[in-house]
Amino acid sequence: MALNHQKPVFQHPDLMVSVSGIRGIIPTGLSPDVIFHSLMAFGSRLKGNTVVIGRDSRPSGAYIENIAIGIMLGMGKNVIRLGIVPTPTVKAVVAQSGAAGGIMISASHNPVIWNAFKFIGPGGFFTNAQDLEGLLDLVRKEDYKPFQFKPNTDVEDGTDRIQAHIDSVLARVNVSAIKRKKFTVFLDAVNGGGSFVLPELLSRLGCKVILQHCTPDGTFPRPPEPTPDALKQSSRLIKKSKADIGFALDPDADRLVVLSPKKGAISEELTLPLSFMSYLTSNSVPKKASITVNLSTSFVNDWVADTVGIPTYRSKVGEANVVAEMIHRKSVFGGEGNGGVIDPAIPSFGRDSLSGVAHILNLLALKGEDAETVIGSLPAVHMRKIAYKIAGQKTEQIYSKFRSAFSEYKEDSRDGLRLANQDSWIHIRPSNTEPILRLIGEARTKKDLESLLNKAGKIMENS
C-alpha cells in the first residue's frame, strides 16, 4: 500500500506498511513513535474489551510486547498474554475466546533486526486493506480514543488457552492412526515462535521429536526464511537421523517446509498439496467443493484438485486475500505456496504450521506409506523465485514489456502481473514485506522453466 499523505513518521524507508503488517527495522523504521501511533489507532478501532497479544522470539519482542500491554490497559482493555507463540495460535485464541482482536508481534521471515505488528480482528481474521486504511486514517488525524484506564482491567496468562488451538488441529486428523505409527519427527523451529507449541502438538500425536533450534533465546541460528539454502544444516542432520519425516518453520510458525529423510528440504510448494491430500483422504468431498490458492502458488495444487474433479481458484498474494476468496468460494481448503496451509475448520483460519504438520502426518498414517513414497507421488515442481531491487515507479514499464513479450499468455493483473498458459506461468509483483520486486516462474519441465526465465531475465536486464 502506498504511503502517500501519511503521517511523516510513517514514511521512513526502513518501514513497510501493507496488509501483511506494519513492519520495520528496529529502532529506525519501527520507531517508538510508529509503535505508539500504531497501537493507539488499533486500540481505538477495537469494539470490545479484550485483546490477545503474542510474539515471536526476537530480542525486541519483549520491549514491544510490554508497550502494547500498557497501551491496551490504558485504553481500558483486558489483555490475554500468550508469550512466545505461533501467529496462528494468536488468531485461534482470538476466535475461540471471542476477543475483540489480537496483536502478533513478529516480522515473520524478515531478519532479526526487523519487527512488526500483525493486527487481528474479530473472529481471528487479519485486518484487510480496508481495515488498514481506516487505521492509517486515524494515525493521520491522531483521532484516538482517550486513555480510560479501568481499575478492573487485567492481564491474563493465556498459556492454558494454547491447548485449545492444538485441540482444534487434532480434531481434523485421525489421532489414533498417527499414534499407532509412532513417528520420529525432526523439527527445526529456528528458535522462534513455534519452539514450544509444535513440540507439544507432536507429543500429543505420540511422536518422538528430534529438536533442532527449538530454544527461543532471541537468536536465529540460520536465515529465518526456510529456504533450501537456509536449511542445509537441517537437511544434513535429518539424513543422519532415524526420523521418518522432518519439518522446518519460519520465526512466527505460519509457514512450513517438509524435510525428507533422503532428500532433506523439499520445495515449500509441496507443503500445501500434501496437506490437501490429507483432507481428501480423510473426508468425503462435498458437492461444489473447491480449493483456493494465491496467484504465485504452484499448479501442483491444481493437479491434486483435478484428481477429485474440483476447481482451483486463485487470489491476490497475502493470507488475508486468500482467506477472503476462500470465504467467497466456500472453499474446503486453501493456502499459499510459501508453505502456508489453511484449513477453514481450524479457528486460526489462516496459514497454520500446526495444521500442516498434523495433516501431513495424517496422510502418511492413512496411506501407510513412507515420506519418500508420498512425496514422490506428486508431480515435480519446476519453479524459481527471484527478487529484484528496483524503484517502484518502474513497475508499470516492466509490466508493459512483459505483456509484449508474452502476448500469447493469459493475463491476470489483480496483483502485479501474472501471465499464464497451460504449461507455464510467470508472476511479477512488488513484495508486501520487503522493498523488492518478486519474479516467480513455473513450468511443467526444467527445460521450459529455463527458457521462461531466460526470456524474463532479458526483460529485467533492459528495464
C-alpha positions, -999 to +999 in steps of 0.1 A: +000+000+000+013+034-009+021+057+020+011+090+002-003+116+026+007+095+056+019+110+089+056+118+083+068+093+109+052+065+088+072+074+057+106+061+068+125+040+043+130+013+069+093+009+074+068-011+053+030-009+057+008-034+040-019-060+046+010-082+058+016-059+087+033-027+099+069-038+099+103-021+101+138-022+113+144-015+150+146+013+160+147+034+128+116+020+109+095+006+137+104+035+159+088+044+193+066+069+175+054+043+150+048+018+178+028+043+198+007+056+169+000+021+155-012+008+189-033+038+197-050+036+163-056-002+167-069+002+202-092+030+191-108+007+165-114-022+188-151-026+196-147-050+225-129-052+259-104-079+254-073-082+232-049-112+227-012-105+225+016-129+213+051-125+199+079-145+184+114-147+200+131-116+186+151-095+211+128-065+205+097-086+211+096-082+249+101-044+247+072-040+221+050-065+240+052-045+272+044-013+254+014-030+237+001-043+270+005-010+287-013+009+259-042-016+257-046-015+295-046+023+293-074+022+267-095+001+291-089-033+275-082-066+292-052-085+278-047-122+272-009-125+271+003-157+253+040-150+253+061-167+226+037-185+202+030-190+165+010-164+147-019-189+141-022-196+178-029-159+184-055-159+157-071-191+171-073-177+206-089-146+194-116-167+176-120-192+205-122-166+233-144-141+214-118-114+219-122-081+201-089-086+184-053-096+187-018-084+181+010-106+169+044-090+173+066-106+146+083-097+114+078-133+102+107-143+078+124-109+079+159-107+096+161-104+133+167-066+132+131-062+120+099-065+139+062-059+132+026-057+142+002-081+126-032-069+137-061-093+140-097-085+141-128-103+155-131-139+147-093-143+143-091-127+109-062-105+099-071-069+092-077-064+055-068-034+032-099-015+042-092-020+079-056-009+074-067+023+056-091+030+085-062+026+109-039+048+089-066+074+087-067+076+125-030+080+125-031+108+100-057+126+122-044+114+155-081+109+163-076+083+190-099+074+219-086+089+251-069+068+277-095+054+300-077+030+324-102+010+343-093-004+378-106-038+369-086-043+337-063-073+339-036-092+322-044-129+319-017-155+315-031-172+284-008-202+281-036-226+291-056-213+261-029-226+237-041-261+242-075-252+227-057-244+194-039-277+195-072-295+202-088-279+172-060-292+150-061-327+164-099-328+157-091-326+120-070-357+118-070-394+128-050-391+160-052-429+168-038-438+133-009-413+138-002-426+173+000-462+161+028-453+137+050-439+164+066-415+140+100-400+148+099-363+137+127-339+131+117-303+139+137-271+132+118-241+147+146-215+141+144-207+178+112-189+170+075-188+179+069-225+172+096-237+197+072-247+224+038-252+207+049-275+178+068-300+201+036-301+223+015-309+192+039-337+182+039-351+217+001-353+217+003-371+184+025-398+200+057-388+181+092-389+192+107-355+184+143-346+174+146-310+184+167-286+163+168-249+170+138-250+195+153-227+221+136-192+217+166-172+230+164-142+206+188-156+181+181-171+146+207-198+141+200-198+104+184-174+079+148-170+091+131-178+058+130-216+055+146-218+020+166-249+009+198-228+013+188-218+049+180-255+057+213-270+045+224-280+081+190-294+090+189-313+057+222-329+066+211-337+101+178-354+091+196-376+067+219-388+095+189-392+119+164-420+120+135-396+116+105-406+094+099-370+083+110-335+093+096-300+094+111-266+094+094-233+104+098-196+100+100-174+131+063-169+136+055-205+126+028-198+100+049-213+072+060-249+070+087-267+049+089-305+048+122-323+052+126-357+036+148-383+053+166-389+020+164-356+002+164-331+031+144-299+025+119-302-004+102-274-021+079-253+002+054-255-027+047-292-018+035-285+018+001-273+007-007-301-018+004-328+007-018-313+034-047-310+009-042-347+001-047-355+038-081-336+037-091-356+006-081-389+022-100-382+054-131-366+042-159-372+016-156-343-007-188-322-007-205-311-039-193-277-052-161-281-032-130-261-042-095-251-032-082-216-032-045-206-036-028-174-045-015-163-079+021-173-071+013-208-060+023-240-079-001-258-101+007-290-083-024-280-062-044-279-094-032-314-102-043-327-068-077-310-071-081-324-106-078-360-093-111-355-075-127-332-101-128-299-081-118-265-093-089-244-081-094-207-076-067-180-072-065-149-052-041-120-047-010-128-027-014-125+011-032-146+037-060-121+041-067-122+004-066-160+002-090-162+032-114-137+017-115-157-016-119-189+003-149-175+021-164-161-011-159-195-029-168-216+002-135-235-004-129-266+017-091-260+018-066-234+007-033-217+013-002-202-002+028-219-019+053-205+006+044-233+030+011-218+042-017-243+049-052-230+055-078-254+068-110-233+074-123-257+100-094-247+124-102-215+142-069-199+132-085-198+096-051-188+081-017-201+074-010-226+102+020-248+106+003-269+132-024-277+107+002-287+080+022-309+104-009-328+116-023-332+081+009-345+066+014-370+094-022-380+089-016-385+052+014-408+059-005-428+086-037-433+065-018-442+033+006-465+052+035-452+030+067-435+039+075-399+033+096-406+002+068-425-015+041-400-007+062-370-018+073-389-050+036-394-060+033-357-067+045-340-099+079-324-097+080-286-090+099-266-116+097-232-101+121-203-094+116-172-073+139-142-080+140-109-061+150-076-078+157-044-061+141-018-083+124+015-079+086+012-076+078+038-103+093+015-129+069-014-124+043-003-150+071+000-176+083-035-167+047-049-169+043-034-204+075-051-216+063-084-202+029-081-219+046-076-252+070-104-248+043-129-236+014-116-257+001-152-262-003-157-225-035-151-205-032-120-183-042-115-147-035-080-133-052-083-099-018-083-081+011-071-102+011-091-134+006-128-139+009-143-174+000-179-179-007-206-204-014-243-200+021-253-193+038-223-176+033-190-159+052-160-147+042-136-119+058-102-113+047-081-083+061-058-056+066-076-023+043-069+007+071-074+032+103-062+016+114-033-007+118-056-037+101-068-069+094-105-069+095-126-101+082-161-099+080-186-128+068-222-131+068-247-160+060-283-165+096-292-173+130-279-162+139-271-197+108-250-202+114-232-169+149-222-180+135-209-213+109-189-195+133-174-170+159-165-197+132-146-216+121-128-184+157-121-173+164-103-206+134-081-200+146-073-164+182-065-177+168-039-201+145-023-176 
